[in-house]
Amino acid sequence: MAGPDNYYRASLEPTAALPRLKGTHRTGVCIIGGGFTGLSAALHLAIGRARVTLIEAETIGFAASGRNGGQIHTGFRQTQEQLERWLGEVHTRDLWALGEEAKALVRELAATHQIDCSLKSGLVIAAHDPAAARELAEDTEYLRNHYGYDLARMMDAAGISASLGTNVYPAGRYDSGGGHLQPLAFARGLAQAAERAGAQLYEFTRAREIEASHSGVRVICDGAIIDAAQVIVACDAFTGDLLPALAPYIAHVESFITATEPLPDELYARVLPSDAAVADTRHVLDYYRKSEDRRMLFAGRESYFTVPSDIARLVRPRMAHVYPALKDVRIEYAWRGAVGITRTRMPHFGRLGERVLFAHGYSGQGVALANLGGKVLAEAAMGKPERFDILARVPAKRFPGGAALRKPLVSAGLLWFKLLDHF
Ligand SMILES: Cc1cc2nc3c(=O)[nH]c(=O)nc-3n(C[C@H](O)[C@H](O)[C@H](O)COP(=O)(O)OP(=O)(O)OC[C@H]3O[C@@H](n4cnc5c(N)ncnc54)[C@H](O)[C@@H]3O)c2cc1C
């Protein structure tokens, strides 16, 4: 992964590295993974006075949590109507409440722990064609009538053009409950808050194996052993490498993001005047927003197998399609990240035995949901599993085939969705 090309990392002051764990260590809860899920779990456990140790294979926010689009979405990848048909109304309403709490939690954490992460309100879902516009309008109506959600409103072609400064969409939805933030700044802020609350955090400490031990669970790392009463696995796209039993449930796609040079005043005002985050309705979507220092952060295209040598070249045509005025601006940063996805596009929460908890596969909606995920994992580890169980009761489905087949199938699925986007 291209560390130095990640704009988020480049735009923050370097932080002192956390120590690498060495030798034998005993703790209450060992968390594996220093992204939003693991950091939020560590913070909430430490606030609850649990003894907690978090290990991260690389650096805090190294993977998805420090590279994503920073967009805070409402709900889940499946609509409430789809979820009701699948899971029934009671379960779906409980999930909705957790989804709403996830967005509030991000704002609350940023405020309480004074995390300077350029947090803003406003998310636009842009319909890419009239059929998508109808579906979006129906969903917006459904949320208002059945869930009392009145923070989202539809915009017609003129409305979305005024909001986004482009004419490519027939309609869209403005959601003031959604928003955006600088994700790596948020991850680092969570890490500092967790440390202040008493959690012990280590970087460059990769878990190699998890095994049962006489006192609980043993996590074996390169050069260190951790004996814990419980373990939380928060590795998202990489869970299957550590826990092969979970590999059939989690896959990933590579997503590509670029950051332009800071835009001159006239362009900055003309492009995306509402300053919302934007995601379109295509299966392989464009998503974008402006940064605090006046850049356009534009993401588009996905791939399973091949990583392009020139990400900017891949993404630029998408950006130029939406904003022809940006076609010649300099792209200063280009990077990629692995988006953990499940077959159902719902996050996968669960237990392996009595002492290992896990959560992964937020399927592109983890900025809010992974933070909530960490909180409910912490609750479950502290003996209050009720809210964790609401998420764990969502049935997980295996991707068909073994490891060898899974990749081609996800790849073929992606190709199929790309084709659909053109019709
Ligand atoms: C390019 C991109 C764009 C995205 N855009 C958005 C968006 O706009 N909105 C949204 O809601 N979601 C988005 N997502 C998804 C969102 O970023 C993720 O759902 C979320 O960050 C997952 O957090 P996590 O903590 O579960 O996983 P991660 O952030 O991936 O953290 C897992 C951590 O575990 C560590 N790890 C792995 N294996 C081991 C091991 N064996 N030992 C120790 N540590 C280990 C990794 O190094 C990593 O730091 C995007 C994702 C990507 C990649």
The ligand as a Gaussian input file, in Angstrom:
#p B3LYP/6-31G(d) Opt

LIG

0 1
 C      -10.531000       3.446000       0.057000
 C      -11.650000       3.266000       1.042000
 C      -12.697000       4.175000       1.064000
 C      -13.727000       4.025000       1.998000
 N      -14.664000       5.019000       2.108000
 C      -15.588000       4.964000       3.099000
 C      -16.481000       6.048000       3.322000
 O      -16.379000       7.085000       2.676000
 N      -17.439000       5.903000       4.277000
 C      -17.535000       4.772000       5.042000
 O      -18.423000       4.715000       5.896000
 N      -16.660000       3.738000       4.889000
 C      -15.687000       3.823000       3.951000
 N      -14.772000       2.816000       3.821000
 C      -14.843000       1.664000       4.743000
 C      -14.278000       2.025000       6.119000
 O      -13.054000       2.700000       5.964000
 C      -14.068000       0.722000       6.900000
 O      -15.307000       0.049000       6.990000
 C      -13.565000       0.956000       8.319000
 O      -12.469000       1.836000       8.329000
 C      -13.169000      -0.390000       8.936000
 O      -12.508000      -0.142000      10.160000
 P      -11.820000      -1.376000      10.907000
 O      -11.207000      -0.832000      12.128000
 O      -12.821000      -2.466000      11.069000
 O      -10.729000      -1.909000       9.886000
 P       -9.324000      -1.263000       9.438000
 O       -9.338000       0.200000       9.474000
 O       -8.962000      -1.933000       8.158000
 O       -8.342000      -1.723000      10.586000
 C       -7.888000      -3.051000      10.712000
 C       -6.477000      -2.972000      11.272000
 O       -6.040000      -4.269000      11.630000
 C       -4.664000      -4.348000      11.382000
 N       -4.322000      -5.767000      11.302000
 C       -4.660000      -6.652000      10.338000
 N       -4.185000      -7.874000      10.639000
 C       -3.528000      -7.751000      11.811000
 C       -2.813000      -8.677000      12.629000
 N       -2.680000      -9.956000      12.292000
 N       -2.237000      -8.206000      13.783000
 C       -2.374000      -6.898000      14.153000
 N       -3.039000      -6.003000      13.402000
 C       -3.610000      -6.424000      12.254000
 C       -4.478000      -3.597000      10.073000
 O       -3.140000      -3.157000       9.873000
 C       -5.468000      -2.447000      10.253000
 O       -4.845000      -1.268000      10.750000
 C      -13.742000       2.916000       2.880000
 C      -12.685000       1.994000       2.855000
 C      -11.641000       2.187000       1.961000
 C      -10.506000       1.223000       1.962000

